[in-house]
Each structure stands twice: as C-alpha cells, then as structure tokens.
Amino acid sequence: MRIIKQARMLVGLALLGAAGMAMADVQPTVLVVGGAQSAPSCSEVTPERARWLADQASHDGAYQRAGECYLAAGQQSLADQAFVRAASAQSKGDTSRRLASNLNDFKAQARQMKQAFQHR
C-alpha cells in the first residue's frame, strides 16, 4: 500500500513538472503593427490616451502593442494579460508539440518507474 502511495506521489510530481515545463517555454514575441506614422507612440501621449490606444489595439488583436500601451498608461496587470495573449497567439502550435513531447517523456518515465517497482 505504501509503494502505491509513493508511486502516485511520483506520478503527480511528474505531471506537475511536465505542466510547468509546458508553461515555462513561452517565447518573447515582437509584433509590429502598422507603419511608423499610423499611430502615435504610447509613451508620447497622456496615460488616458495610452489606455484608449491599448484598448483599441487589444480589440484589433494587436496584443503586443496593447501591452506596451497599457504599460505607458500605468496598467501593469492589463499589460501582463496582453503580453500573455500575444505570446499565446504565436505559440499555440508550438504548445501542442511541446505537450505531446512532454506526454511521451512522461510515459517513458512511468514505464521506468513501473519496471523499477517490479524489480523490488
């Protein structure tokens, strides 16, 4: 019974580790929106105008620009959300491949653990 509890604990920890690795592999994103004269820089306008520009950019799906404008407006939490959305939009395909790889690694580790417990 004790070995089963230990195996469950190890499996749980392995799952948490795999989930952590999948979340930690987010790559920084650089997204250029429009031309140089299409919109004013968020750092050159008032915080209220920067917030409005951020809302517009977020509505248009330009999450990187939205995050920069939210930072200029002093809205750190909204900026973080926009940057996560920007990274998420870029890495959706990468994430599924990483998760599949992590699942394969987990299965291999589970087989090794099973073999180790069978030899006891």
C-alpha positions in Angstrom: 0.0 0.0 0.0 2.9 2.3 0.8 4.5 1.7 -2.5 1.3 2.6 -4.3 1.1 5.9 -2.4 4.7 6.7 -3.3 4.0 5.8 -7.0 1.0 8.1 -7.0 3.0 10.9 -5.5 5.8 10.5 -8.1 3.3 10.5 -10.9 1.7 13.6 -9.5 5.0 15.3 -9.3 5.9 14.3 -12.8 2.6 15.7 -14.1 3.2 19.0 -12.3 6.8 19.1 -13.7 5.6 18.5 -17.2 2.9 21.2 -16.9 5.5 23.6 -15.5 7.8 22.9 -18.4 5.0 23.5 -20.9 4.1 26.8 -19.3 7.8 27.9 -19.0 8.7 27.6 -22.7 6.8 30.7 -23.7 9.0 32.7 -26.1 9.1 36.5 -26.3 7.0 38.0 -29.1 7.8 41.0 -31.2 4.9 42.3 -33.2 5.0 45.4 -35.4 1.6 46.9 -36.1 1.1 49.4 -38.9 3.6 51.8 -40.3 5.7 54.3 -38.4 3.2 57.1 -38.9 0.0 55.1 -38.5 -0.4 55.6 -34.7 1.3 57.8 -32.1 3.7 56.1 -29.7 2.0 55.2 -26.4 4.9 56.7 -24.5 4.3 60.1 -26.2 0.7 60.6 -25.1 -1.2 61.0 -21.9 -2.0 58.0 -19.7 -5.6 58.3 -20.6 -4.9 58.3 -24.3 -2.4 55.4 -23.9 -5.2 53.4 -22.2 -7.5 54.2 -25.1 -4.9 53.2 -27.6 -4.3 50.0 -25.7 -8.0 49.1 -25.6 -8.1 49.7 -29.4 -5.0 47.6 -30.1 -6.4 44.8 -27.9 -9.7 44.9 -29.7 -7.9 44.7 -33.0 -5.8 41.7 -31.8 -2.5 43.6 -31.6 -1.8 42.4 -28.1 1.9 43.3 -28.1 1.1 46.9 -28.8 -1.7 46.8 -26.3 0.7 45.6 -23.7 3.1 48.4 -24.4 0.3 51.0 -24.3 -1.0 49.6 -21.0 2.5 49.9 -19.5 2.6 53.5 -20.7 -0.8 54.1 -19.0 0.4 52.5 -15.8 -1.8 49.5 -16.0 0.7 46.7 -15.2 -1.9 43.9 -14.8 -3.6 44.6 -18.1 -0.2 44.8 -19.8 0.7 41.4 -18.4 -2.5 40.0 -19.8 -1.9 41.5 -23.2 1.6 40.2 -23.4 0.4 36.7 -22.4 -2.2 36.8 -25.2 0.5 37.9 -27.7 2.7 35.0 -26.7 -0.2 32.6 -26.7 -1.3 33.6 -30.1 2.2 32.9 -31.5 2.9 29.7 -29.7 -0.4 27.7 -29.9 1.1 25.3 -32.4 4.4 25.1 -30.5 2.5 24.3 -27.3 0.7 21.3 -28.7 4.0 19.9 -29.9 5.7 20.5 -26.6 2.8 18.9 -24.7 2.9 15.8 -27.0 6.7 15.6 -26.3 6.1 16.0 -22.6 3.5 13.3 -22.7 5.9 10.9 -24.4 8.6 11.8 -21.8 6.1 11.2 -19.0 5.1 7.8 -20.5 8.8 6.8 -20.7 9.3 7.8 -17.1 6.2 5.9 -16.0 7.5 2.8 -17.7 10.8 3.1 -16.0 9.1 3.6 -12.6 6.9 0.6 -13.2 9.9 -1.6 -14.1 11.8 -0.3 -11.0 8.9 -1.2 -8.7 8.5 -4.7 -10.4 12.1 -5.5 -9.6 11.6 -4.8 -5.9 
